[in-house]
Amino acid sequence: MLRRTVWLAVAAALLPGLARAQSPFGPGLGPALPSITEPGLPAPSIGGEEAALALSAVLGGTDRKLASGLAWRVYEDRSDGTKPTIVARSNEAEPSLRLPAGAYVVTVTYGFASASRKIVMSGQPQSERLKVNAGALKLSGAIGDTRIPPAQIAFSVFVPIGTNSEGRLVRSGVKAGELLRLPEGTYHVVSTYGESNAIQRADLKVENGRVTDATLNHRAATVTLKLVASAGAEAFAGTAFSVLTPGGDTIREAIGAFPQVTLAEGDYVLIARHDGQVYTREFKVESGLDRDVEVLAKS
């Protein structure tokens, strides 16, 4: 079950975060960067009188300036097929850069979103405002009405490609409550609770100037594994546990007196190995019911 709330918040809601100097999306995804080696462009003519280039960025669909989290790069606009050269850079919200007369490409990144523009400096002061089409994802997890602690859950965000929902990874290890700035589009989110098989998935849409706040609902519980001589007795230390599906697939292995394992709701087989002996039992995981699972050490 997915509870999804979209907050109609504009740029002020997009909190500062890590700005990326390059889009991870590759060709065809995210704003296109104009080719700076495109045939037919005029040959670069950098030189002559310098002038100030004032830069600013606004969020797509709004007139409000972005005040933080920006990374600016200015490249010499070349047509000879050589590697482009960065001639200026800044992480200020509204930088003013002095550039000689010539042709350039200006790029700005905001999280995973970016924008770019070709410009020509002619020795006169100039100002450029770029529009960044971006929104944000804010993710959390829950079991029923109980929020999962942020330290126990992580998210991976993908761009679907064709019929493959996990076509291209945007970012893994996204934390609950973190604001992830993204270009407008649809994303596939994988939520992992714990380190085993408690996984939920959802397709979420990011819109310009808005925060998509989504909670992914898990059906899972945490069980504490124990090997004991009798019910309620002290657990044997150094026991090796294996959690299997009824079909025999291994879900998780752990060693200790009472390791904890988070599992999706369902039926399981527990194998405990201690001092050369092997003990088994079947058990059931019910969503939201954390409990001890004891294996009796009987010959």
C-alpha positions in Angstrom: 0.0 0.0 0.0 1.4 3.4 -0.9 0.3 6.6 0.7 1.3 9.4 -1.5 1.0 13.1 -0.8 2.2 15.8 -3.1 3.0 19.1 -1.5 2.5 22.1 -3.7 5.7 23.7 -2.6 7.9 25.8 -4.9 11.6 26.5 -4.8 11.5 27.5 -1.2 10.6 23.9 -0.2 13.6 22.5 -2.0 16.2 22.5 0.8 19.9 22.8 0.1 21.7 19.6 -0.7 24.5 18.1 -2.7 24.8 19.7 -6.1 26.1 17.5 -8.9 28.4 18.8 -11.6 27.1 16.3 -14.1 23.8 14.7 -14.7 23.9 10.9 -14.1 21.1 10.2 -16.6 23.0 9.9 -19.8 21.7 10.6 -23.3 18.0 11.2 -23.6 17.4 11.7 -19.9 17.3 15.0 -18.1 17.9 18.4 -19.8 20.1 18.1 -22.9 23.5 19.9 -22.8 24.1 21.7 -26.1 27.0 20.2 -28.0 30.1 22.3 -27.7 31.7 20.4 -30.6 28.8 20.6 -32.9 29.8 21.0 -36.6 28.8 24.3 -38.1 29.3 26.4 -34.9 31.5 29.5 -35.3 35.1 28.9 -34.4 35.8 30.2 -30.8 37.2 33.6 -30.7 38.1 34.1 -27.0 40.1 37.2 -26.4 39.8 40.9 -26.3 38.0 43.0 -23.7 36.6 41.3 -20.6 33.1 42.0 -19.3 30.9 40.7 -16.5 28.5 37.9 -16.9 25.8 37.8 -14.2 24.1 34.5 -13.8 21.0 33.3 -11.9 18.6 30.4 -12.0 14.9 29.9 -11.5 12.8 26.8 -10.9 10.8 25.7 -13.9 7.2 26.9 -13.7 8.0 29.7 -11.3 9.7 33.1 -11.2 11.4 32.4 -7.9 15.2 32.3 -7.9 17.1 29.3 -6.6 19.1 30.5 -3.6 21.4 27.5 -2.9 22.6 24.1 -4.0 23.8 25.4 -7.5 26.9 24.5 -9.4 27.8 26.7 -12.3 30.3 25.8 -15.1 31.3 27.9 -18.1 32.9 26.1 -21.1 34.6 27.6 -24.1 32.3 26.8 -27.1 34.5 24.9 -29.5 33.8 23.5 -33.0 37.1 21.6 -33.7 36.2 18.4 -31.9 38.7 18.9 -29.0 37.9 18.4 -25.4 35.9 21.4 -24.0 37.7 23.6 -21.5 36.1 25.0 -18.3 37.0 28.6 -18.2 35.0 29.5 -15.1 33.1 27.9 -12.2 31.1 28.9 -9.2 28.9 27.5 -6.4 27.3 30.8 -5.7 23.6 31.3 -6.2 24.1 34.4 -8.4 27.7 34.6 -9.5 29.2 37.4 -11.6 32.0 36.1 -13.8 34.4 38.2 -15.9 34.9 36.7 -19.4 36.8 37.8 -22.5 34.8 38.3 -25.7 33.9 34.9 -27.3 31.5 32.1 -27.5 30.6 29.9 -24.4 28.3 27.3 -23.0 27.0 28.0 -19.5 25.6 25.1 -17.4 24.0 24.9 -14.0 23.2 21.8 -12.0 20.8 21.6 -9.1 20.8 18.2 -7.5 20.3 15.8 -10.4 18.7 18.4 -12.6 20.5 20.7 -14.9 20.1 23.4 -17.6 22.5 25.0 -20.1 22.7 27.8 -22.6 25.0 29.0 -25.4 26.1 32.6 -25.0 28.3 35.1 -26.9 30.3 37.7 -24.9 31.1 40.9 -27.0 32.9 42.9 -24.4 29.7 44.3 -22.8 28.2 43.4 -19.4 25.6 40.6 -19.8 23.1 38.8 -17.6 21.6 35.3 -18.1 18.8 33.6 -16.2 18.5 29.8 -16.7 15.4 27.8 -16.0 16.0 24.5 -14.1 13.1 22.0 -14.4 13.2 20.2 -11.1 11.1 18.8 -8.3 12.0 16.6 -5.4 11.3 13.3 -3.7 10.9 12.8 0.0 10.6 9.2 1.1 9.7 7.3 4.2 8.6 3.8 5.2 6.0 2.4 7.6 4.4 -0.7 8.9 0.7 0.0 9.3 0.5 3.3 11.1 4.0 3.0 12.6 6.9 4.8 10.9 10.0 2.8 10.3 13.1 4.4 12.0 15.2 6.1 9.3 18.3 4.1 10.3 16.5 0.8 9.4 15.3 1.7 5.9 17.0 2.8 2.7 15.8 3.6 -0.8 17.1 3.3 -4.4 15.7 5.5 -7.1 15.7 4.4 -10.8 14.7 5.8 -14.2 12.6 3.3 -16.0 13.7 2.4 -19.5 11.2 0.7 -21.8 9.7 -2.2 -19.9 12.6 -2.3 -17.4 11.5 -0.4 -14.3 15.1 -0.4 -13.0 16.6 0.7 -16.3 19.1 3.2 -14.9 20.1 3.8 -11.2 19.8 7.4 -10.2 20.9 7.0 -6.6 21.1 4.2 -4.0 21.2 4.6 -0.2 18.7 7.4 -0.1 17.8 8.1 3.5 14.3 8.5 4.9 13.4 12.2 5.0 16.1 13.2 2.7 15.1 15.7 -0.1 16.3 14.3 -3.4 16.2 16.9 -6.2 15.3 15.5 -9.6 14.3 16.5 -13.1 10.6 16.3 -13.8 9.6 12.7 -14.7 8.5 9.3 -13.4 10.8 7.3 -11.2 10.8 3.8 -9.8 11.6 3.6 -6.1 12.7 0.4 -4.2 12.4 0.5 -0.4 14.5 -2.0 1.6 13.6 -2.5 5.3 16.4 -4.2 7.1 18.9 -6.4 5.2 16.9 -9.3 4.0 13.7 -9.6 1.9 11.5 -6.9 3.3 11.2 -4.9 0.0 8.5 -2.6 -1.4 8.4 -0.8 -4.8 6.5 2.1 -6.2 6.4 4.3 -9.3 6.4 8.0 -8.4 6.0 11.2 -10.4 8.2 14.2 -9.8 6.7 17.6 -11.0 8.4 20.9 -11.4 8.4 23.0 -8.3 6.8 20.4 -6.1 7.8 17.9 -3.5 6.5 14.4 -3.8 6.2 13.1 -0.3 5.7 9.3 -0.4 5.5 6.6 2.3 6.0 3.0 1.3 4.2 0.6 3.5 5.9 -2.7 4.3 4.4 -5.9 5.6 7.3 -7.2 7.7 8.5 -7.9 11.2 11.8 -8.3 13.1 12.5 -11.7 14.7 15.1 -12.6 17.3 16.6 -16.1 16.6 17.6 -18.3 19.5 18.8 -21.9 20.1 17.7 -23.0 23.6 17.6 -26.1 25.7 14.0 -25.5 26.7 11.4 -22.8 26.1 12.5 -19.5 27.6 16.0 -20.8 28.6 19.2 -18.9 27.9 20.3 -19.0 24.3 23.5 -20.9 23.2 26.3 -18.6 22.1 28.0 -19.1 18.7 25.1 -20.6 17.0 24.9 -20.4 13.2 21.4 -19.7 11.9 20.0 -20.0 8.3 16.6 -18.7 7.4 15.1 -20.4 4.4 11.8 -20.2 2.4 9.7 -23.4 2.4 11.1 -24.1 -1.0 14.7 -24.1 0.4 16.0 -20.7 -0.8 18.3 -19.1 1.7 17.0 -15.7 2.8 19.5 -14.8 5.6 22.4 -16.3 7.6 23.6 -15.0 11.0 25.8 -16.1 13.8 25.4 -15.4 17.5 23.3 -16.1 20.6 20.3 -14.1 19.5 20.7 -12.3 16.1 17.8 -10.2 14.9 16.5 -10.5 11.3 13.9 -8.4 9.6 11.7 -10.5 7.3 8.8 -10.0 5.0 5.5 -11.5 6.1 5.3 -15.2 5.3 6.4 -18.7 6.2 10.0 -19.8 6.8 12.3 -22.6 7.9 14.9 -21.9 10.5 18.1 -24.1 10.7 20.4 -23.8 13.8 23.9 -25.3 13.9 25.8 -25.7 17.2 28.6 -28.0 18.3 28.2 -30.2 15.2 24.5 -30.7 15.7 21.7 -29.3 13.4 18.2 -28.3 14.6 15.3 -27.0 12.6 11.8 -25.6 13.0 9.2 -23.8 10.9 7.9 -20.4 11.8 5.6 -17.7 10.5 6.2 -13.9 10.3 3.2 -11.7 10.7 3.5 -8.0 9.8 4.2 -5.7 12.7 4.6 -8.6 15.2 8.2 -8.5 16.4 9.0 -11.6 18.5 11.5 -14.3 19.5 11.8 -17.5 17.4 13.3 -20.3 19.5 14.7 -23.6 18.3 14.8 -26.4 20.8 18.2 -28.2 21.0 16.8 -31.7 21.2 18.5 -34.9 19.9 
